[in-house]
Amino acid sequence: MASELTKMSCEDFASVLAARQPVPGGGGAAAYVGALGVALGSMVGTYTSGKKSAAAYEGDIRRMLLAAEDIRVRLVALVDADADAFYPLSQAYAIPKDDPTRADVLESATRNAIVGPMEMMHQIASAIELLEEMGEKGSRMLISDVGCGALICRAALEAASLNVFVNTRALRDRTYAESVEAECDGLLAEWRPRAEATAAKVMSYIRGRE
C-alpha cells in the first residue's frame, strides 16, 4: 500500500482521519503535528534572517533554518510512511486465530509499525532543540510562535510515544520491546521538560515576568 495522505488538503486529511478506516491514525497525526511545530520555528527564523538587530546570529539562524527544513520534510514524509507500515498490521489482526502463521506475521508487522513513531520522536526532539535556540536568537516579535511550536512539539512527542508503547506491549520478544521502551522513555524524560521550559520562558516574556 502506498499512501498519499500528504497530498490531501488539510480539510480532506482531517476528514479521512475521522473516518472508519485503519489509516491515518494517531501516528500520522503525530508526525503532521510535529511538522507544524517545527514549521513555526522556521517561520520565526525566516523573519529574523537579515534583520540588523539579529546580525550577530545570522549564521546560526541560517543553520537552524536548514536543519528545521530537513526535520519538517522528514516528519511530513513519516505521515505516509506510518500509514504504509500500519496497514499491514491492521491486516495481520484479521488473520484467523487458528492460522499457524498469524503469530509470526503479527510480530513482524508490529515491529515494522514501531519504526515510524520512533523516528518521529527523534525528529521531534531535534525540533524542540531548534525551538529552544530560536527562542534565544529569533525575533522577539514572533516569540509567541516559538512557544506555540514548543507546545505543539511536546504534544507530538507524547502522541508518537503512545504509538510506540501500544505496539511494544504486543510483542512477544520482550527483550527487544523493553529496549525500545527504554529509548522511548529516555526521549520523553529529556525532551518533554525542555519543550515545556521553552514554552514557559516564552510565556514569562509575553506576560512581562522576565
N, C-alpha and C positions, 0 to 999 in steps of 0.2 A: 504494500500500500504506500503510495507516495502522496503525502499531504500537501495542500497548497493553502493552508489556513492563513498564512501571512499575506496572501494576495487579496484577501477579503477586506471590505470596508470595516471600520470599527463597528458599525451598526450590524452588519452581517455576522461578524465574529461573535458579538455578544448574543445574537440570536441563535447561532449554531451551538454556542456554549450552553445555552439554556435548554437545548433540545434533548430528547431522549436518544442519545447515541453515545458510544464509548469515548469518542474524541471530538473536540478537545475537552480536556478536563482540568483539574487543578494544576497539573504540571505545566501545561501550555499557558494557562493563565498566569502562573508564577513567572515564567520566562518573559511573557509580554509585559507584565507589570515591572519587572526588573529593568527591561529595556527602556520603559518610560522614565524610571527613576534616574538612570544614568544619562538619558537624553536631557533631562533638566540640568544636570551638571554641564553638559555640552553647551546648552543654551547660555548659561552663565559665562562660560569660558569664551564663547563666540562674541558676546557683548563686551567682555573685558579686554580681549585682544585688541591691541592698537591704541588703547587709552593711555594718555600721558601719565595719568595718576597711577597706572599699574605697570609702567615701563620696566621697573625692576624685576617684575615677574613674567615678562613677556615670553621668555624661553620656557619657563615652567608651564605657562598657560598653553602654549603650543604643544608641548609634550603631553599634557593632560588631555587636550582635545583629540590627539591621535589615539591615545590609549582608550579614551571613552568611546570613540567611534568603533574601535575594534570590539569592545565589550558589547556595545549596542547591537552591532551586526550579528555577533555570535548568539546573543540572547534571542534575537528575533528568529534566527535560524533554528534555535532549540525549540521554538513553538511547534514547528513541523516535525523536527526530529523526535520530540517527545511523543507526539501523536503516532508517528510511524513505529515507535518502539512499544507503545502501549496497546495498539490494536491487536498484535499477535497474542498478547497476554489475555486480552478480553476473549479472543477466540479459543485460547487454551482452556479457559474455565468452562467453556461449553463442551469440551470433550467428555464423553460419558465416564463416570467414575469407575466403571469396571474395565475401562480400556487400559491395558498394561503400560501403554506409552504415556499416559496422562501425567504422571508424576514428573517424569524427566522433561517433558515438553514444558510443563508449568515452571519447573525450576529454571530452565534455560531462559524462558520468556521473562520471568521475574527478574533475573539478573540483568537482562538487557534493559528492562524498564527502569532500573535504578541508575543507569549511566547518565541519562539526561538530567534528572534532578540534581545529581551530584555535581555535574558540570555547571549547572545553573548556580549552585551555591558558591562555587569557586569564582565564577564570573561576577556574581553579585557582591562577593566580598571585595573583589578588586574595585568594583564601582563605589562601594562605601569608602574605601581608602581614597579614591579620587575626590569624592564629595567632601571628605574631611579637608583635604588640601585646598580644594576650590573654596571652601568656606573661609580659609585663611587668606587666600590670594585673589579671589574673584571680586567683582564689583559689589559694593555694599548695596547698590540699588536693586540687586537681584538676589540678595542674601536669603530671602524667604524661599526662593526656588531651590536653593541648596538644602534648606531644612525639609522642604517637601520631598526632594529626591531621596534624602536620607531615610525619612519615614517610610516612603514607598519601597525602598530597597530592603529595609528591615522586614516589612511585611512579606515581600517576595522571598527573602531568605527563609523565613519561617514557613511559608507556604511550600517552598521547594523541599524543605526538610520533612514535612509531613508526607510528601510523595516518596521520600526515601524510606522512612520508617514503616509506612504501610506495606511496603514491599519486602523489607528485610524481615519483618515478622513472619512472613510466609515462607521464607527459605528453609530448606532442610539443612543446608550447610551452615551451621551456626557459627563456626569459626569465621567464615567469610562475612556473615551477617554482622557479627559483633565488631569486626574490623571496620566495616563501612559505617556502622552506627557510631563508633568512636570518632571516626573522622568527621562525621556529621555533627556530633556533639561539640567537637573542638571548634568547628567553624561557627556554630551558634554561640558558644561561650565567648569567643573573641569579637565577632563582628556585630552581633546584636547590640551589646552595650556601646560599641563605638558609633554605630548608627544613631542610637538614642542620645549619646553625648553630643554628637554633631547637631542634631535637631534641637536639643536643649540649649545649646550655645546660641543657635540662631534665634530661638525664642527669647532668650535673655537680651540679646542685642535689639531685637524688634521692640521689646517691652521696655527698653531703657534701663536694664538692670546690670549692664556691664559697660 
